[in-house]
Amino acid sequence: MPKLNRFEWLKAVLQCADLNSSTKAVASALSVQFANDKTGQLNPSLKTLDEFLAGMSLATIKRCLRQLVEFGWLLRTEGRGAGNNTEYDFRAPCNITPFRPKKKGAPATLSTPQKSTPVTEKRLTGELSYIKDQQSKEQNPAAEPDLPD
């Protein structure tokens, strides 16, 4: 199974209506604070989670982790013996559509028209919104200087 992006996973967890706010807070802490992108490890101890989530009791943290496992959002591998930590792995009970930013220079789509001036394609691509040669004399005083008599 390919590794899930931790931010895409968190976005999907936060959109899940079946999870309560405490569970979503624990999921946020796991994905943002404790997930290691380089090694792929996710193994904070309950004590570490308790210290990080200061306003939450240890029983609530355990219940939230259990709920994430039951709903299929986490895989929990229990560590046995000294030096073996409990490990967690991000899972998805459903398909997660990854967020892909648009490429630079791609045309932007607007959902609703604005009352202001219409947005043109060249403004969205970062080009200048005016052409100096087509400016009127009022806009470009350097074309014909207004000298006093």
PyMOL commands that set and color helices and strands:
alter all, ss='L'
color gray80, all
select helices_A, chain A and resi 6-14+21-34+46-52+58-70+121-124+132-134
alter helices_A, ss='H'
color red, helices_A
select strands_A, chain A and resi 74-77+87-90
alter strands_A, ss='S'
color yellow, strands_A
deselect
rebuild
show_as cartoon
